[in-house]
Amino acid sequence: MLTQRFVRTARAAARVTVIACALGGALLVAGCGKQPPAFQNLDITGNTQFGSDFSLPDTSGKVRTMADYKGKVVVLFFGYTHCPDVCPTTMAELSQALQQLGPDDAKRVQVLFVTVDPDRDTPALLAQYVPAFNPTFVGLRPADQAQLTKITKDFRVYYAKVPGKTADSYTMDHTAASYVFDPDGKLRLFARDGQGATPWVHDIKLLLD
């Protein structure tokens, strides 16, 4: 079981590396002018390969978009509640990062957890799971397959069901990365999951400044 989890995590990490390398090459060409901030995560400012907005219901059924979080750094995190390793680890790291930022800066950060497993991740389950890491975290759930397909396509997020021993014990392979928007609602960073709290604190501070 541990070996299977490791393989799935390694596959997702490999996909992140491929995307990061491709973007990095393009950004080296585009960044010949003003010196960009020294982010610890991949700077994708101005890159048009990813979506710039979303429209998804939260656990209460209210449709959320980037406009709801104007003035905040937004972390768009893709995962699922039954994830055995990367997802809970990253959520805990984001919670630690907000604590390290302090209450004033933490109020200007919004973490959004988008499930890639809406079949099992009901609104009630997301409403319990996501805030357990931090009361300010918000769960978003695609209402149907069309919404899930759209947002994962917009943000180039890979996901696939991996069958388990029973119909309900499957896992989900998915891109192990998050996307970070600045307070003006512009996509700025491609952040790998499971990196620890320090890079999050460093980069969020830069975006808040």
C-alpha positions as CSV (number, residue, x, y, z in Angstrom):
1,M,0.0,0.0,0.0
2,L,2.8,2.4,0.9
3,T,4.6,1.6,-2.3
4,Q,1.4,2.3,-4.4
5,R,1.0,5.7,-2.6
6,F,4.7,6.5,-3.2
7,V,4.3,5.7,-6.9
8,R,1.1,7.8,-7.3
9,T,2.8,10.7,-5.5
10,A,5.9,10.4,-7.6
11,R,3.9,10.4,-10.8
12,A,2.1,13.6,-9.7
13,A,5.4,15.2,-8.7
14,A,6.8,14.3,-12.1
15,R,4.0,16.1,-13.9
16,V,4.6,19.2,-11.8
17,T,8.3,19.1,-12.8
18,V,7.5,18.9,-16.5
19,I,5.1,21.8,-16.3
20,A,7.5,23.9,-14.2
21,C,10.4,23.2,-16.6
22,A,8.4,24.2,-19.6
23,L,7.2,27.4,-17.9
24,G,10.6,28.2,-16.6
25,G,12.1,28.3,-20.1
26,A,9.4,30.6,-21.3
27,L,9.8,32.9,-18.3
28,L,13.6,33.3,-18.8
29,V,12.9,34.8,-22.2
30,A,10.1,37.0,-21.0
31,G,11.9,38.3,-17.9
32,C,14.6,40.3,-19.6
33,G,13.4,43.6,-18.3
34,K,12.6,44.5,-14.8
35,Q,14.0,42.2,-12.2
36,P,11.1,40.1,-10.8
37,P,10.6,39.4,-7.1
38,A,12.8,36.5,-5.7
39,F,10.0,34.0,-5.2
40,Q,10.8,30.6,-3.9
41,N,8.0,29.1,-6.0
42,L,7.7,29.3,-9.7
43,D,6.8,32.8,-10.9
44,I,4.2,32.5,-13.7
45,T,3.3,36.2,-13.8
46,G,1.8,37.1,-17.1
47,N,1.7,33.5,-18.3
48,T,-1.6,32.8,-20.2
49,Q,-1.4,29.0,-20.2
50,F,-3.5,28.9,-17.0
51,G,-7.0,30.1,-16.1
52,S,-7.4,33.5,-14.5
53,D,-10.7,32.9,-12.7
54,F,-13.1,30.3,-11.5
55,S,-16.8,29.9,-10.7
56,L,-17.5,27.2,-8.2
57,P,-20.0,26.7,-5.4
58,D,-18.7,26.6,-1.8
59,T,-20.1,24.1,0.8
60,S,-23.1,26.3,1.4
61,G,-24.0,26.4,-2.3
62,K,-22.9,30.0,-2.9
63,V,-21.0,30.4,-6.2
64,R,-17.5,31.9,-5.6
65,T,-15.2,33.7,-8.0
66,M,-11.9,35.6,-7.6
67,A,-14.0,38.8,-7.2
68,D,-15.1,37.5,-3.8
69,Y,-11.5,37.6,-2.5
70,K,-10.3,40.9,-4.0
71,G,-7.5,42.4,-1.8
72,K,-6.3,39.0,-0.6
73,V,-3.6,36.6,-1.7
74,V,-5.5,33.5,-2.9
75,V,-4.1,30.0,-2.8
76,L,-6.1,27.7,-5.1
77,F,-5.4,24.2,-3.9
78,F,-6.6,21.0,-5.8
79,G,-7.0,17.8,-3.8
80,Y,-9.5,15.4,-2.2
81,T,-10.5,14.6,1.4
82,H,-9.5,10.9,1.1
83,C,-6.0,11.7,0.1
84,P,-3.6,9.7,2.3
85,D,-0.5,11.9,2.2
86,V,0.1,15.0,0.1
87,C,-3.2,16.8,0.5
88,P,-3.4,16.8,4.3
89,T,0.3,17.6,4.6
90,T,0.0,20.7,2.4
91,M,-3.1,21.9,4.1
92,A,-1.4,21.6,7.5
93,E,1.6,23.5,6.1
94,L,-0.6,26.3,4.8
95,S,-2.2,26.6,8.2
96,Q,1.3,26.8,9.8
97,A,2.2,29.5,7.3
98,L,-0.7,31.6,8.2
99,Q,0.2,31.3,11.9
100,Q,3.7,32.4,11.1
101,L,2.5,35.3,9.1
102,G,0.7,36.7,12.1
103,P,-2.9,37.7,12.4
104,D,-2.8,40.9,10.4
105,D,-1.2,39.3,7.3
106,A,-3.2,36.1,7.7
107,K,-6.4,38.0,7.3
108,R,-5.3,39.0,3.9
109,V,-4.8,35.4,2.7
110,Q,-7.5,33.0,1.5
111,V,-6.9,29.3,0.9
112,L,-9.4,27.6,-1.4
113,F,-9.6,23.8,-1.5
114,V,-11.0,22.5,-4.8
115,T,-12.0,18.9,-4.7
116,V,-11.2,16.7,-7.7
117,D,-13.4,13.9,-6.2
118,P,-16.9,15.5,-5.9
119,D,-18.5,12.0,-5.9
120,R,-17.3,11.3,-2.4
121,D,-16.5,14.9,-1.3
122,T,-20.0,16.0,-0.5
123,P,-20.7,19.6,0.7
124,A,-21.1,18.3,4.3
125,L,-17.8,16.4,4.2
126,L,-15.9,19.4,2.7
127,A,-17.5,21.7,5.3
128,Q,-16.1,19.5,8.0
129,Y,-12.7,18.6,6.5
130,V,-11.4,21.9,5.1
131,P,-11.9,24.2,8.1
132,A,-10.4,21.5,10.4
133,F,-7.0,22.7,9.2
134,N,-7.9,26.4,9.6
135,P,-11.3,28.0,10.2
136,T,-10.7,30.5,7.3
137,F,-10.1,27.8,4.7
138,V,-12.9,27.4,2.2
139,G,-13.9,24.2,0.3
140,L,-15.1,24.4,-3.3
141,R,-16.9,21.6,-5.0
142,P,-17.7,21.4,-8.7
143,A,-21.5,20.8,-9.0
144,D,-21.1,18.4,-12.0
145,Q,-18.6,16.8,-14.3
146,A,-18.7,19.8,-16.7
147,Q,-17.5,22.2,-13.9
148,L,-14.8,19.8,-12.8
149,T,-13.6,19.3,-16.4
150,K,-13.6,23.1,-17.0
151,I,-11.6,24.2,-14.0
152,T,-9.1,21.3,-14.2
153,K,-8.6,22.1,-17.9
154,D,-8.3,25.8,-17.3
155,F,-5.6,25.3,-14.7
156,R,-4.0,22.2,-16.4
157,V,-4.7,20.0,-13.4
158,Y,-4.4,16.3,-14.1
159,Y,-6.6,13.9,-12.2
160,A,-7.6,10.3,-12.6
161,K,-9.4,7.7,-10.5
162,V,-7.3,4.7,-9.3
163,P,-9.4,1.7,-8.5
164,G,-9.2,0.2,-5.1
165,K,-10.2,-3.2,-3.6
166,T,-13.8,-1.9,-3.4
167,A,-15.9,0.6,-5.3
168,D,-15.5,3.2,-2.6
169,S,-11.9,2.7,-1.7
170,Y,-10.4,4.2,-4.9
171,T,-7.8,6.9,-4.7
172,M,-7.2,9.9,-7.0
173,D,-4.0,10.7,-8.9
174,H,-3.8,14.4,-9.3
175,T,-1.4,17.3,-10.0
176,A,0.5,18.0,-6.7
177,A,0.6,21.8,-7.0
178,S,-1.3,24.9,-6.1
179,Y,-1.8,28.3,-7.8
180,V,-1.4,31.6,-6.1
181,F,-3.0,34.9,-7.0
182,D,-2.0,38.4,-5.7
183,P,-4.3,40.8,-4.0
184,D,-5.3,42.3,-7.4
185,G,-6.5,38.9,-8.6
186,K,-3.6,38.2,-10.9
187,L,-2.1,34.7,-11.1
188,R,1.4,34.9,-9.9
189,L,2.8,31.6,-8.7
190,F,2.8,27.8,-9.4
191,A,3.6,26.2,-6.0
192,R,4.5,22.6,-5.5
193,D,2.7,20.8,-2.6
194,G,4.4,19.3,0.4
195,Q,7.2,21.9,0.5
196,G,6.9,23.0,4.1
197,A,5.6,26.3,5.5
198,T,8.8,28.4,4.9
199,P,8.4,29.0,1.1
200,W,4.8,29.8,1.6
201,V,5.5,32.5,4.2
202,H,8.3,34.0,2.1
203,D,6.3,34.3,-1.1
204,I,3.0,35.4,0.5
205,K,4.9,38.2,2.3
206,L,6.3,39.4,-1.1
207,L,2.8,39.3,-2.6
208,L,1.3,41.2,0.3
209,D,4.0,43.9,0.1
